[in-house]
Amino acid sequence: MKILSCAFNMDTVCVELKFDDGSMIAIDTIAVENEVADNMYQRSELDYLIYNDPVAYAELILNGDPETYLKTVTEYKPLDS
């Protein structure tokens, strides 16, 4: 299947993908954040992808390992360490 369109829908708070066979997937971004994000930095990273690169967000959620990705890109170190 080939993706025809992918965009964030502000009304449903979903990233919506439409495929060339007529099918559609809507990814509930709030549910994803509640499941995979452990802190505000990880939520911020997901939000960045949602607004700036919804295709990369969809690929990460559908085909990737979001927990590992978030731990890799949002390494948090306290200031007092």
PyRosetta script that sets phi, psi and omega in degrees:
from pyrosetta import init, pose_from_sequence

init()
pose = pose_from_sequence("MKILSCAFNMDTVCVELKFDDGSMIAIDTIAVENEVADNMYQRSELDYLIYNDPVAYAELILNGDPETYLKTVTEYKPLDS")
pose.set_psi(1, 143.1)
pose.set_omega(1, 179.4)
pose.set_phi(2, -111.0)
pose.set_psi(2, 137.4)
pose.set_omega(2, 178.2)
pose.set_phi(3, -78.1)
pose.set_psi(3, 125.3)
pose.set_omega(3, 176.3)
pose.set_phi(4, -89.1)
pose.set_psi(4, -38.9)
pose.set_omega(4, 178.8)
pose.set_phi(5, -152.2)
pose.set_psi(5, 153.1)
pose.set_omega(5, 177.9)
pose.set_phi(6, -150.0)
pose.set_psi(6, 123.7)
pose.set_omega(6, -178.0)
pose.set_phi(7, -155.9)
pose.set_psi(7, 156.7)
pose.set_omega(7, 174.7)
pose.set_phi(8, -86.7)
pose.set_psi(8, 126.7)
pose.set_omega(8, 178.3)
pose.set_phi(9, -100.6)
pose.set_psi(9, 110.5)
pose.set_omega(9, -177.2)
pose.set_phi(10, -64.8)
pose.set_psi(10, -28.9)
pose.set_omega(10, -178.3)
pose.set_phi(11, -71.1)
pose.set_psi(11, -37.1)
pose.set_omega(11, -177.7)
pose.set_phi(12, -103.3)
pose.set_psi(12, -7.6)
pose.set_omega(12, -176.5)
pose.set_phi(13, 57.0)
pose.set_psi(13, 41.4)
pose.set_omega(13, -179.2)
pose.set_phi(14, -128.5)
pose.set_psi(14, 148.3)
pose.set_omega(14, 167.7)
pose.set_phi(15, -90.0)
pose.set_psi(15, 120.5)
pose.set_omega(15, -174.7)
pose.set_phi(16, -109.2)
pose.set_psi(16, 129.1)
pose.set_omega(16, 178.1)
pose.set_phi(17, -115.0)
pose.set_psi(17, 134.3)
pose.set_omega(17, 174.8)
pose.set_phi(18, -117.5)
pose.set_psi(18, 133.1)
pose.set_omega(18, -176.0)
pose.set_phi(19, -107.8)
pose.set_psi(19, 162.5)
pose.set_omega(19, -176.3)
pose.set_phi(20, -67.4)
pose.set_psi(20, -16.5)
pose.set_omega(20, 177.7)
pose.set_phi(21, -89.4)
pose.set_psi(21, 5.6)
pose.set_omega(21, 178.2)
pose.set_phi(22, 93.8)
pose.set_psi(22, -7.7)
pose.set_omega(22, -179.7)
pose.set_phi(23, -79.5)
pose.set_psi(23, 162.1)
pose.set_omega(23, -178.1)
pose.set_phi(24, -142.8)
pose.set_psi(24, 143.3)
pose.set_omega(24, 175.2)
pose.set_phi(25, -124.5)
pose.set_psi(25, 136.7)
pose.set_omega(25, 173.7)
pose.set_phi(26, -119.9)
pose.set_psi(26, 121.3)
pose.set_omega(26, -179.8)
pose.set_phi(27, -98.4)
pose.set_psi(27, 117.1)
pose.set_omega(27, 178.9)
pose.set_phi(28, -73.5)
pose.set_psi(28, 104.5)
pose.set_omega(28, -173.4)
pose.set_phi(29, -67.9)
pose.set_psi(29, -32.9)
pose.set_omega(29, 179.0)
pose.set_phi(30, -67.0)
pose.set_psi(30, -43.2)
pose.set_omega(30, 178.9)
pose.set_phi(31, -63.1)
pose.set_psi(31, -39.9)
pose.set_omega(31, 179.0)
pose.set_phi(32, -63.7)
pose.set_psi(32, -47.2)
pose.set_omega(32, 179.4)
pose.set_phi(33, -59.5)
pose.set_psi(33, -41.6)
pose.set_omega(33, 180.0)
pose.set_phi(34, -64.5)
pose.set_psi(34, -29.8)
pose.set_omega(34, -178.8)
pose.set_phi(35, -84.6)
pose.set_psi(35, -40.6)
pose.set_omega(35, -169.0)
pose.set_phi(36, -110.3)
pose.set_psi(36, -20.1)
pose.set_omega(36, -176.5)
pose.set_phi(37, -93.0)
pose.set_psi(37, 126.8)
pose.set_omega(37, -178.6)
pose.set_phi(38, -96.9)
pose.set_psi(38, -16.9)
pose.set_omega(38, -177.8)
pose.set_phi(39, -152.2)
pose.set_psi(39, 177.8)
pose.set_omega(39, -175.6)
pose.set_phi(40, -68.1)
pose.set_psi(40, -26.1)
pose.set_omega(40, 179.7)
pose.set_phi(41, -70.1)
pose.set_psi(41, -39.8)
pose.set_omega(41, 177.6)
pose.set_phi(42, -69.5)
pose.set_psi(42, -39.5)
pose.set_omega(42, 176.2)
pose.set_phi(43, -62.2)
pose.set_psi(43, -40.1)
pose.set_omega(43, 179.1)
pose.set_phi(44, -63.4)
pose.set_psi(44, -40.7)
pose.set_omega(44, 177.9)
pose.set_phi(45, -62.8)
pose.set_psi(45, -44.1)
pose.set_omega(45, 177.7)
pose.set_phi(46, -63.2)
pose.set_psi(46, -42.1)
pose.set_omega(46, 178.4)
pose.set_phi(47, -60.7)
pose.set_psi(47, -40.8)
pose.set_omega(47, 178.4)
pose.set_phi(48, -58.6)
pose.set_psi(48, -47.5)
pose.set_omega(48, 179.5)
pose.set_phi(49, -63.2)
pose.set_psi(49, -42.4)
pose.set_omega(49, -178.8)
pose.set_phi(50, -57.0)
pose.set_psi(50, -47.3)
pose.set_omega(50, -175.2)
pose.set_phi(51, -81.9)
pose.set_psi(51, -31.3)
pose.set_omega(51, -172.6)
pose.set_phi(52, -105.7)
pose.set_psi(52, -24.4)
pose.set_omega(52, -179.1)
pose.set_phi(53, -150.8)
pose.set_psi(53, 70.7)
pose.set_omega(53, -176.4)
pose.set_phi(54, -61.7)
pose.set_psi(54, -26.1)
pose.set_omega(54, 177.4)
pose.set_phi(55, -67.4)
pose.set_psi(55, -44.5)
pose.set_omega(55, 177.9)
pose.set_phi(56, -63.7)
pose.set_psi(56, -38.8)
pose.set_omega(56, 177.1)
pose.set_phi(57, -60.9)
pose.set_psi(57, -48.2)
pose.set_omega(57, -179.2)
pose.set_phi(58, -61.8)
pose.set_psi(58, -43.3)
pose.set_omega(58, 178.7)
pose.set_phi(59, -63.5)
pose.set_psi(59, -40.1)
pose.set_omega(59, 178.6)
pose.set_phi(60, -62.9)
pose.set_psi(60, -45.0)
pose.set_omega(60, -177.1)
pose.set_phi(61, -72.7)
pose.set_psi(61, -41.8)
pose.set_omega(61, -175.9)
pose.set_phi(62, -82.1)
pose.set_psi(62, -34.2)
pose.set_omega(62, -173.0)
pose.set_phi(63, -121.7)
pose.set_psi(63, -12.2)
pose.set_omega(63, -173.7)
pose.set_phi(64, -104.1)
pose.set_psi(64, -164.5)
pose.set_omega(64, 178.0)
pose.set_phi(65, -121.3)
pose.set_psi(65, 87.3)
pose.set_omega(65, -173.5)
pose.set_phi(66, -60.8)
pose.set_psi(66, -33.8)
pose.set_omega(66, -179.6)
pose.set_phi(67, -63.5)
pose.set_psi(67, -46.9)
pose.set_omega(67, 179.4)
pose.set_phi(68, -65.0)
pose.set_psi(68, -42.9)
pose.set_omega(68, 178.2)
pose.set_phi(69, -57.7)
pose.set_psi(69, -48.5)
pose.set_omega(69, -177.4)
pose.set_phi(70, -65.5)
pose.set_psi(70, -38.1)
pose.set_omega(70, 178.0)
pose.set_phi(71, -66.8)
pose.set_psi(71, -30.7)
pose.set_omega(71, -179.5)
pose.set_phi(72, -75.6)
pose.set_psi(72, -44.5)
pose.set_omega(72, -173.7)
pose.set_phi(73, -89.5)
pose.set_psi(73, -11.7)
pose.set_omega(73, -177.8)
pose.set_phi(74, -124.6)
pose.set_psi(74, 48.4)
pose.set_omega(74, 179.2)
pose.set_phi(75, -64.8)
pose.set_psi(75, 116.8)
pose.set_omega(75, -176.9)
pose.set_phi(76, -102.4)
pose.set_psi(76, 125.3)
pose.set_omega(76, 176.3)
pose.set_phi(77, -125.2)
pose.set_psi(77, 121.5)
pose.set_omega(77, 178.2)
pose.set_phi(78, -58.9)
pose.set_psi(78, 150.8)
pose.set_omega(78, -178.6)
pose.set_phi(79, -67.3)
pose.set_psi(79, -27.5)
pose.set_omega(79, -175.5)
pose.set_phi(80, -88.6)
pose.set_psi(80, 10.2)
pose.set_omega(80, -179.7)
pose.set_phi(81, -95.2)
pose.dump_pdb("model.pdb")
